[in-house]
Amino acid sequence: MLVSITLPCFAGKIVAQRVTIGCEADFADSKNQGFTVLDRDALTCKVRYLGEEFIWKKGEETRLAEGLQKLIDAVVSDYAYLL
């Protein structure tokens, strides 16, 4: 399943017009910023942010904005049916 949500602004700045959340295949087919969960228990995701793709793991140092980290955490913990 591929889910896209619109984030018009975050912390007063436009960060993305659309964020894609889905399985790895859907993520690969999309050009939108977004993420796919690689490991729910360790909260490890593949993220596309500001034109770059990288692996993000909760609690590790990252260039991913804090608010987006919180968004990913909330989706995984509270809205797992979207994944």
Buried (B, 14 or more C-beta within 10 A) or exposed (E): EBBBEEBEEBEEEEBBEEBBBBEEEBBEEBEBBBBBBBEEEEBBBBBBBEEEEEEBEEEEEBEBBEEBBEBBEEBBEEEEEBB
